[in-house]
Amino acid sequence: MEETRHLGVYGIIINDNKILLVKKARGAYTGKYDLPGGSIEHGEKPVETLKRELMEEAGVDIKKYKLFDANSVVVKWQHHDKLEEMHHIGIIYIVEISSSSVKETSDGQDSLGAKWLPIESLNKDMISPLAYEELIKLGYKIK
Protein backbone atom coordinates (compact mmCIF):
# COMPACT_ATOMS: atom_id res chain seq x y z
CA MET A 1 0.00 0.00 0.00
CA GLU A 2 1.34 3.42 -0.95
CA GLU A 3 1.51 6.06 1.78
CA THR A 4 0.95 9.69 0.82
CA ARG A 5 0.63 12.98 2.66
CA HIS A 6 -1.65 15.93 1.91
CA LEU A 7 -1.31 19.29 3.68
CA GLY A 8 -4.14 21.78 3.28
CA VAL A 9 -5.76 24.86 4.78
CA TYR A 10 -9.52 24.85 5.45
CA GLY A 11 -12.25 27.18 6.63
CA ILE A 12 -15.14 26.48 8.96
CA ILE A 13 -17.95 28.85 8.04
CA ILE A 14 -21.12 28.55 10.13
CA ASN A 15 -24.16 30.81 9.86
CA ASP A 16 -27.59 30.22 11.45
CA ASN A 17 -26.72 26.58 12.34
CA LYS A 18 -25.73 25.89 8.73
CA ILE A 19 -22.19 25.10 7.61
CA LEU A 20 -20.70 25.87 4.23
CA LEU A 21 -19.31 22.68 2.68
CA VAL A 22 -18.13 21.65 -0.77
CA LYS A 23 -18.99 18.38 -2.45
CA LYS A 24 -15.78 16.66 -3.54
CA ALA A 25 -15.36 15.75 -7.20
CA ARG A 26 -12.25 13.60 -6.80
CA GLY A 27 -9.75 12.18 -4.35
CA ALA A 28 -10.22 10.25 -1.15
CA TYR A 29 -13.47 12.09 -0.34
CA THR A 30 -15.20 11.82 -3.73
CA GLY A 31 -18.95 12.33 -3.28
CA LYS A 32 -18.60 13.53 0.31
CA TYR A 33 -18.91 17.02 1.71
CA ASP A 34 -15.74 18.63 3.00
CA LEU A 35 -14.60 21.92 4.45
CA PRO A 36 -13.71 24.41 1.72
CA GLY A 37 -9.97 24.72 1.29
CA GLY A 38 -7.03 22.94 -0.20
CA SER A 39 -3.33 22.63 -0.84
CA ILE A 40 -0.75 25.26 -0.04
CA GLU A 41 1.03 26.39 -3.19
CA HIS A 42 4.80 26.89 -3.17
CA GLY A 43 5.73 30.01 -1.18
CA GLU A 44 2.17 30.66 -0.08
CA LYS A 45 1.33 31.51 3.54
CA PRO A 46 -1.56 29.51 5.08
CA VAL A 47 -3.85 32.57 5.23
CA GLU A 48 -3.17 33.27 1.56
CA THR A 49 -4.14 29.68 0.78
CA LEU A 50 -7.32 30.06 2.83
CA LYS A 51 -8.38 33.19 0.92
CA ARG A 52 -7.53 31.74 -2.50
CA GLU A 53 -9.16 28.37 -1.91
CA LEU A 54 -12.37 29.81 -0.44
CA MET A 55 -12.71 32.07 -3.47
CA GLU A 56 -11.97 29.22 -5.92
CA GLU A 57 -14.23 26.61 -4.33
CA ALA A 58 -17.03 28.66 -2.82
CA GLY A 59 -16.77 32.12 -4.39
CA VAL A 60 -16.61 33.84 -1.00
CA ASP A 61 -14.56 36.72 0.38
CA ILE A 62 -13.25 36.47 3.93
CA LYS A 63 -14.28 39.19 6.37
CA LYS A 64 -12.58 37.75 9.48
CA TYR A 65 -10.60 34.63 10.29
CA LYS A 66 -9.07 33.03 13.36
CA LEU A 67 -6.79 30.02 13.60
CA PHE A 68 -8.77 27.22 15.24
CA ASP A 69 -6.90 23.94 14.98
CA ALA A 70 -4.26 21.81 13.31
CA ASN A 71 -5.38 18.23 12.89
CA SER A 72 -4.82 15.11 10.83
CA VAL A 73 -6.60 11.94 9.82
CA VAL A 74 -5.48 8.84 7.94
CA VAL A 75 -7.74 7.63 5.14
CA LYS A 76 -7.46 4.48 3.04
CA TRP A 77 -8.88 4.73 -0.46
CA GLN A 78 -8.63 3.18 -3.88
CA HIS A 79 -6.54 5.48 -6.08
CA HIS A 80 -6.62 4.25 -9.66
CA ASP A 81 -5.46 0.62 -9.46
CA LYS A 82 -3.85 0.67 -6.02
CA LEU A 83 -4.85 1.09 -2.41
CA GLU A 84 -3.49 4.30 -0.90
CA GLU A 85 -3.20 5.41 2.70
CA MET A 86 -3.35 9.21 2.81
CA HIS A 87 -2.24 11.17 5.86
CA HIS A 88 -4.43 14.27 5.55
CA ILE A 89 -3.12 17.22 7.59
CA GLY A 90 -5.23 20.34 7.93
CA ILE A 91 -4.71 23.84 9.26
CA ILE A 92 -8.21 24.94 10.23
CA TYR A 93 -9.57 28.48 10.55
CA ILE A 94 -12.92 29.75 11.80
CA VAL A 95 -14.05 32.16 9.11
CA GLU A 96 -16.63 34.90 8.71
CA ILE A 97 -17.53 35.86 5.16
CA SER A 98 -18.84 39.08 3.64
CA SER A 99 -21.96 37.56 2.07
CA SER A 100 -23.86 34.28 2.42
CA SER A 101 -24.08 33.98 -1.38
CA VAL A 102 -21.88 31.08 -2.58
CA LYS A 103 -20.73 29.50 -5.84
CA GLU A 104 -22.85 26.38 -6.22
CA THR A 105 -21.14 25.22 -9.41
CA SER A 106 -18.02 23.13 -9.97
CA ASP A 107 -14.60 24.76 -9.84
CA GLY A 108 -13.48 22.36 -12.57
CA GLN A 109 -11.04 20.69 -10.19
CA ASP A 110 -11.89 19.35 -6.72
CA SER A 111 -15.28 20.86 -5.96
CA LEU A 112 -18.68 20.07 -7.43
CA GLY A 113 -19.95 23.24 -5.76
CA ALA A 114 -20.49 24.80 -2.36
CA LYS A 115 -23.65 24.42 -0.32
CA TRP A 116 -25.05 25.59 3.02
CA LEU A 117 -26.14 22.49 4.94
CA PRO A 118 -27.99 22.41 8.27
CA ILE A 119 -25.55 20.96 10.78
CA GLU A 120 -28.25 18.76 12.36
CA SER A 121 -28.81 17.09 8.95
CA LEU A 122 -25.22 15.88 8.70
CA ASN A 123 -24.06 12.36 9.44
CA LYS A 124 -20.58 10.89 9.69
CA ASP A 125 -20.87 9.02 6.38
CA MET A 126 -21.65 12.10 4.27
CA ILE A 127 -18.75 14.32 5.39
CA SER A 128 -14.98 13.99 5.36
CA PRO A 129 -13.30 12.65 8.52
CA LEU A 130 -11.53 16.00 8.96
CA ALA A 131 -14.83 17.94 8.80
CA TYR A 132 -16.39 15.45 11.22
CA GLU A 133 -13.60 15.81 13.79
CA GLU A 134 -13.65 19.61 13.63
CA LEU A 135 -17.42 19.78 14.15
CA ILE A 136 -17.10 17.46 17.16
CA LYS A 137 -14.37 19.75 18.58
CA LEU A 138 -16.79 22.68 18.18
CA GLY A 139 -19.32 20.80 20.32
CA TYR A 140 -21.71 19.58 17.62
CA LYS A 141 -23.23 16.11 17.80
CA ILE A 142 -23.02 14.42 14.42
CA LYS A 143 -24.89 11.14 13.87
Secondary structure in CASP SS format (residue, H / E / C, confidence):
PFRMAT SS
TARGET T0000
AUTHOR 0000-0000-0000
METHOD secondary structure of the structure
MODEL  1
M C 1.00
E E 1.00
E E 1.00
T E 1.00
R E 1.00
H E 1.00
L E 1.00
G E 1.00
V E 1.00
Y E 1.00
G E 1.00
I E 1.00
I C 1.00
I E 1.00
N E 1.00
D C 1.00
N C 1.00
K E 1.00
I E 1.00
L E 1.00
L E 1.00
V E 1.00
K E 1.00
K E 1.00
A C 1.00
R C 1.00
G C 1.00
A C 1.00
Y C 1.00
T C 1.00
G C 1.00
K C 1.00
Y E 1.00
D E 1.00
L C 1.00
P C 1.00
G E 1.00
G E 1.00
S E 1.00
I C 1.00
E C 1.00
H C 1.00
G C 1.00
E C 1.00
K C 1.00
P H 1.00
V H 1.00
E H 1.00
T H 1.00
L H 1.00
K H 1.00
R H 1.00
E H 1.00
L H 1.00
M H 1.00
E H 1.00
E H 1.00
A H 1.00
G C 1.00
V C 1.00
D C 1.00
I E 1.00
K E 1.00
K E 1.00
Y E 1.00
K E 1.00
L E 1.00
F E 1.00
D E 1.00
A E 1.00
N E 1.00
S E 1.00
V E 1.00
V E 1.00
V E 1.00
K E 1.00
W E 1.00
Q E 1.00
H E 1.00
H C 1.00
D C 1.00
K E 1.00
L E 1.00
E E 1.00
E E 1.00
M E 1.00
H E 1.00
H E 1.00
I E 1.00
G E 1.00
I E 1.00
I E 1.00
Y E 1.00
I E 1.00
V E 1.00
E E 1.00
I E 1.00
S C 1.00
S C 1.00
S C 1.00
S C 1.00
V C 1.00
K C 1.00
E C 1.00
T C 1.00
S C 1.00
D C 1.00
G C 1.00
Q C 1.00
D C 1.00
S E 1.00
L E 1.00
G E 1.00
A E 1.00
K E 1.00
W E 1.00
L E 1.00
P E 1.00
I H 1.00
E H 1.00
S H 1.00
L C 1.00
N C 1.00
K C 1.00
D C 1.00
M C 1.00
I E 1.00
S C 1.00
P H 1.00
L H 1.00
A H 1.00
Y H 1.00
E H 1.00
E H 1.00
L H 1.00
I H 1.00
K H 1.00
L C 1.00
G C 1.00
Y C 1.00
K C 1.00
I C 1.00
K C 1.00
END
